[in-house]
Amino acid sequence: MNIDSLAKVLVRPLVSEKASRSGDRENSVAFWVHPKASKLDIKNAVETFFPDVKVESVRTIVKGRSFVRFGQTEGRTAKKKKAYVKLVAGHQINFADFEQ
């Protein structure tokens, strides 16, 4: 894959209590990813954009669409996908060093 398509794989880091607990316990980082991204795409994207990091494994979770209501208007949310990326021991990603 080229770098343009890898840039679309990682949507943003997932910041939550569960993700931070998982990160502390298992040396992993959580990301929201593109719904059609495979585990290999996610691994390649992380290793490309964070060159000092090696990925050990990737776990994905698909959050399906749910019904929402805004007054009388009903609709559905978009499908989302999370990825928990387990890093090799001794490697870590510090998001405080990166700025947009």
PyMOL commands that set and color helices and strands:
alter all, ss='L'
color gray80, all
select helices_A, chain A and resi 3-7+17-26+39-49+95-97
alter helices_A, ss='H'
color red, helices_A
select strands_A, chain A and resi 10-13+28-33+55-63+67-70+73-76+80-87
alter strands_A, ss='S'
color yellow, strands_A
deselect
rebuild
show_as cartoon
